């Protein structure tokens, strides 16, 4: 459990922590997988995921901007954290979810209470 003041690591956001484990045969060596997952996330992959989400849902462009801001703030606050091929999807989905909640939630107006 990560508490306040405990630094985050890149491994805290790895897809393995969020996806169920499947029993698969290994096709690659562990060193090949390690090199693949330590590569930085590609802009084209991130753009393609955002494009697919926008096509499948009522996704507003403002939410993508907010998600980018939240992701930049996370990376700035935790300098050791980097977007890699293994962790960029969970980070992006969490940022999009937060952006959606921030953008689309209906808040009460003062006139509702008077």
N, C-alpha and C positions, 0 to 999 in steps of 0.2 A: 504494500500500500504506500503510495507516494504521498507524503504530506507537504505542507507548505514549507518552503525553504530547502527541500531536497531537490538536487539538480536532476533534470530529466536526461535520459540517454536515448540515443537513436533506437536502441533495441526495445525500448518501452513501447514504441509505436509499430513494431514489426507486424506484418500481416498474420504471422503464426499465432500471435496473441489473440486475434480476432476471428480466425477461420478455424473450422473443425479439421481435425487431423484425418487424413485419408490413408488407407493402406495401399501404397503404390510401390511398384518396383523402381529402384533407382536406375535412371538412365545416364546420369552424369556423375562424375566424381565430385566429392565434397569440395575440393579445391576449385573446380569449375563453377559450382553453385556459389561459393563464397565470393569469387571474383565478380560474378554476375550481379549478385544482390548488393554488393558494395559500390557498384557504379552509381553515379548520380542519376536522378530521375530525368527523363528526357521531356523536354517541353512539348514535343509532339504527342507523347503518350498522355500527358496531363490535359492538353487541349482536346484530344480525342475523347477522353472520358467526360469532360465538361460538355462537349458537343452531344454525346450520347445521352447524358442526363437531361440536357435541355430539350432534346427531341422527344424523350419519353415522358416528360412531366411539364408542368406549368412553371418552368424555371425562368425567373427574371434575370436580366443581365446584371442588375444591381446586386443580386446575391453572389454572383461570381466575383464582383469587385470586393464586397465585404469579406468573402472567404479568403481572397488574396491578402487583404489587410490583416485578418486574424492569423493567417499562416505566417506572414512576415513578422507580426508581433511575437508569435511563439518562437520563431527562429532567432529573433533579436534578443529575446529574454533568456534563451538557453543556447548560447553560442556553440556548445558541443553537439547540438542536435543538427543533423543535416538530412535533407530529403534524399532518400536512396530508393532504388527500385523495390526494396522490401518494405518501406514504410510510408511512401507518399500517398497511397490510396486511403489508408485509414485516417491519416492527417487531413487529407482533402475532404473526405466524406464528413468528418467531424466539423471541419470549418464550414462546409456547406450547410450542415444541419444547424449550426449556431447562427449562421447568416440568415437562414430561412426563418428561424424562430425570432430573430431580431427584426427582420424586415416585415414579416407578415402577421405577427401577433397583434391583436387588437387591444389597445390599452384604454382604460377608462378616462373620460374627460372630466374636468372639474364640474361641469354642468350636470353630470350624472349624479353627483352627490348633493347638489343644492336643491 
